[in-house]
């Protein structure tokens, strides 16, 4: 039963895109999931022996595999904010270099040596594309696709226009753009601070519920009515409602990706 539930969850979950993901990361993640699932099966078997509940064989693996997801959150948003800060620093670096009178292509290639760590791999690939002979516009489009954010699209579109026009005042425009990115970072930090409050509440509710449920199941006779077949069905319904509520809360506190505008034709 536990293996069947785990396979159903794995089948329903959408497979992540692995085009730009190192193989080592995906393999280690799969092994971690397997270890968590097997640990949950063992824990569920122990719970079945101690409490006499067959449902423990199903609840324990789901809890062990799903708790990291329910208790987590915020890491992806923090990474996005860090990347935005890197974009801001990089744009200021480009403005400084362009104010010296060099071309946009030269500024982009030379910026790879001192790019911020948050976006350094992407900037290095951008410089490599330009050095390999690709047009600046194509290289910037690929760079924007890697960063995948509206702010990065705005920066890259400004750089594309600068590479086409070869006009003066590009450094001043990039400086103003960096100020705009700085305001965007501040706004995202305020939003993330507000989102952290319901996340903390949800974590507290989950921990208290699991602790109280485990204690009541092992000690005393308060949970004895759930030992029957009808009680197991009722408990399964209660657990399902609780899990759905926590997943809903998790999704409400997860930021949605903003739509981009610098995309190729035919892309969503």
N, C-alpha and C positions, 0 to 999 in steps of 0.2 A: 504493500500500500504506500509506504513512504517513497520507494523508488518510483512508483507510478506518479505520485504527486509531483516529485522533483522533475520528472521528465515532462509533465504537463506544463509546469512553470517555465522550464527551459525552452519548450516549443512555442509557448505564447509570447515570450519575450522576443522583441525585435533584435535581430543580429546586428551588432555595431559594424560600421564601416571600418575595414582594416587595411585600406590602401596605404595610408601614411602612418600606420602603427607598427612599431617593431615587433617581430615575432616573439621575442623573449617576453614582452609584456603580456601578450595575449595568452601564451602558454602558462606563465606563472599565475595569471588570474584564473585560468581554467583549473589548475591544480588546487588553488586556494578554494575554489567553489567545491571541488570534489572532497577535499579534506573537511570542509565545513559540513557538507552533506553527510559524510560518513560519521562524523562526530555527532551530528544530530540524530542519526539512526541509532547509534549506541546509547545516546542520552535518552531517546524515546523508549528503547527497550528497557533500560533501567527504570524509567518512570512507570512503564507498564507493570514491571515486577513489583515495584514498591506500592503503587496506588491501585493496580488492577484495572486501569483504564486503557482500553485498546486505542483510544483516540490519542494517547500520548505518543504513539509511534508516528503519527502524522504531524502532530503539533510541534514536537521537538525539532525535527529536521527543518520545517518551515521557519520556526523561530530562529534557529541558529543561522540559516542562510539569509533570512530577511531582516534580522535585527540590524546588521551593519547599514543596510539601506535606510531603514526607518530612523535610526539614531544618527545617521550622517546628515549631510546637507550643508551647503554654504561653501564647500571647497571649490566647486566649479566657479561660483560667482567671485570668490577671492582671486582665483587664477585669472579670470577675465579682467578684474580691476588691475591686477599687477601688469597684465599685458597692455592695458590702456595707459598706465603710467610709463611703461616702456616706449609706447608709441609717442607719447608727449615728449619724453626726453630725446628720442630719436629725431623728431621734427625740429626741436630746438637746435640739435646738432647740425641738421641739414641747413637750417637758416643761418647759422654761424658760418658754415662753409660757403654757402652761396653768396653771402655778403662780401666775401673776398673776391668775387668776380669769376669763379669757375663755373663750368657747365653743370647742368643737373646730373648727367651721366657720371661725371667725375665725382660729384658729391656723393652720389649713391654708392659708387664702388668703394670710395675711401671711407665711407661711414661704417663699412662692415668691420673694420678693425676696432672701433670703439663703440659699437652698438650696445645698448642695454642688454643685460643677460636674459631678460624676459622674452625678447624677440630677436636675440642674436642669431639663432639658426636660420630664421626666416630672412633676415637681412643678408646673411652670408649667401644664401641661395639666390637672393635677388641680385647681388653683385656678381655671382657666378654666371647667371643668365645673361647679364649685360656683357660681361667679358667674353662669353661664348659666341656673341654676335647677334643675339636676339634683340629685337627692337625694344626701346625703353618702355613703350606702351604695353607690349606683350608681357614683359618682365614685371611691370607694375600690376597688371591684371592678375598674374599668377601669385604675386605677393599678397594682393588683397584677398584672393581666394584662400590662401593659407591662414591669414589672420581672421577672416570670416566675421567681420563686424562692420556696422554702418560707419563708425568713426574711421576705421581703416580705409573704407571705401572713399570717404570724404578726403582723407589725406592723399590717397593714391590718385584720385581724380584731379586734385590740385597739382600734383607732380606731373601728371600726364599733360595738363594744360601748359605747365611751365616748360616741359620738354618740347612742346609744339611751337609755342610763341617765341621762346628765347628772349623774352622781354625783361626789362628791369623791374624791380619791386617784388620779385619772387620771395626774397628773404623776409621782407616785411609781411607779406601775405602768410608765409609759413609761421612767423612769430605770432600773428593774430590767431592762426589756426591752432597753435600750441596752447594758447590761452583758452580757446574753446574746448580743447580736449581736457585741459585741467579742470574746467567747470564740469565737464561730463564725469570725470573721475570723482569729484566731490559729491555729485548727485548720486552716483552709484554707491558710494560709501554710506550715504545717509539711508538709501533704500535698503541696503544690506543690513544696516544696524536695526532697522525696523523689522526686517524679516527674521532676524535672529531671536526675537522675543517669542513668537509662536513656536519656533523650533525648540527652544529651551523648555517651553511648556509641554510640548508633545513628548520630548525625551523624559521629562519628569513623570508624566502620566504613564508612559510605557514601563519605566523602571518600577514605579510603585505598584502598577497592576500586576506585573509579572512576579514581583516579590511577594505581594499579598496572596496571589493565586497559588504560588508554589508552597507558601507556608500553610495555607488553609488546606491544600491537597494532602500534605504530609501529616500535619498535626490536627487533632480534633476530628469531629464528625460533621462539620459544617458542609463539606462537599460530598458527603455520602450519597445524597440523592442523585448526583451525577454519575454514579457508578453503574446504574442500570442502563439498559439499551436506550430507553426513551431519554434518560438523562444525558447520555452521550450525544444523542442527536441535538438536544437542547443546548448542550455545551458547545457543540460544533457551530451551531447558529450564532451563539453569543460571540465566540472567538472570531467567526467570519465577519460579523458586524464591526467588532473592535478593530480588526486588521484593516477592513475597508475604510473605516474612519481615519485611522492613522496614515494610510496611504494617501487619502484625500488631503489630509493636512500637509503631508510631505510635498504633494504636487502644488498645493497652494503657495508654499514657501519656496518653490523652485522657480527661478527666473526663466522666462521664455526668451528664446533667441529673437532679437530684433530683426526685422526684414532688411536685407541688403539691397542696394540699388546698382552697384557696379558688378553686374553678372553678365555672363555670356548669353547669347540668344538661345532660347530653348530650355534654359535652366529655370527651375521654379523660383 
